[in-house]
Amino acid sequence: MLGECVGRWRVGRAETAAVLGPVLAMLAMGLWGLDRGGMWRDEAVTFQVARRSVPQIWHLLHEVDAVHGLYYLLMHLVLAVRPGEVPLRLPSVCAAAAAAGLVAALGSRLCRPRVGLWAGLLYAVAPAVGHYAQEGRSYAMVAAGAAWATLLLVRAVTATPNPAEAGARARVGDWCGYGAVVAVTCLLHELAVLLLLAHAATLARARVPGRVWRGWLCAAGAALAVLLPLAVVSHGQAAQVAWLVPPDGRSVERLVEGFAGPSEAVLVPYLVLAACALLPVPAPRGRLSLASVALPLAVVPPAVLMGVSQVVPLYDERYVLYALAGAPLLAAAGLERV
């Protein structure tokens, strides 16, 4: 009994260290040079809108930018304390640090703490993460919400030692928490709803029992119901994204470079390691493997949005920043195999 307790304590300490390392690294990189002495166009919009009164913001959202409404209201609270360039970007830095820690927690839970540490650090140094961590927009928050929702999904499915009984015994609170986080994440940016498709692919690949599907469908349905009014209003403001064009091959290249890095010396080994994580390994029915979680997360939202955008252009790489969390998980798992 004593040996078992000591073993659990060591594992818990290792998992804590695996999460804290990426969080601190991301905080250090995000805070470095945060005060650049100027705002670009979208940040200036955030600053101007968030400093209005709540009734003024509410009135504005009926005309434009409904998709960013919740973010503007949150930033209204932040800038009410102290308006400025650093306070404008600080929530994004904190959200990026939280996302790095959540990626590490996913790697630790699905594989081992060492994989979690590597995945979290790879996430923290990704070019796209560093860019949006220092931008006064909602995308870093959306990425953190997506990573949190994915961790809650894993927790809900693996709530019991016997994966085949996970759907029967998983606490209702697990699915309620999952649905609430997904809903808030989608309210921060409605295209985060594609996360649900990634999670559905994860459950299908893991061949989870029907009870798990029912729990997930209830949670996902509740999140969609919350999102529906925003979707209706934002559809009437579609002219705001008329500048978008259908993505092409170069769009895919830029997305991959933003996830991994623009240099071939980094990009090629990164992709090779990710491919190693996809080598087939027998897994019990109903068990979530790291690959079954990370691959759909990294691929499904960008692929679906790019496909839809061939007909109705909606794609921009920042809209799928949250999918980046899957890439470092795959690379870290591949490194562990090697």
Buried (B, 14 or more C-beta within 10 A) or exposed (E): EEEEEEEEEEEEEBBEBBBBBBBBBBBEBBBEEBEEEEBEEEBEBBBEBBBBEEEEBEEBBEEBBBBBBBBBBBBBEBBEEEEEBEBBBBBBBBBBBBBBBBBBBBBBBBBBBBBBBBBBBBBBBBBBBBBBBBBBBBBBBBBBBBBBBBBBBBBBBBBBEEBBBBBEEBEEEBBBBBBBBBBBBBBBBBBBBBBBBBBBBBBEBBEBBEBBBEBBBBBBEBBBEBBEEBBEBBEEBEEEBEEBEBBEEEBBEBBBBBBBBEEEEBBEBBBEBBEBBBEEEEBEEBBBBBBBBBBBBBBBBBBBBBEBBEEEBBBBBBBBBBBBBBBBBBBBBBBBEE
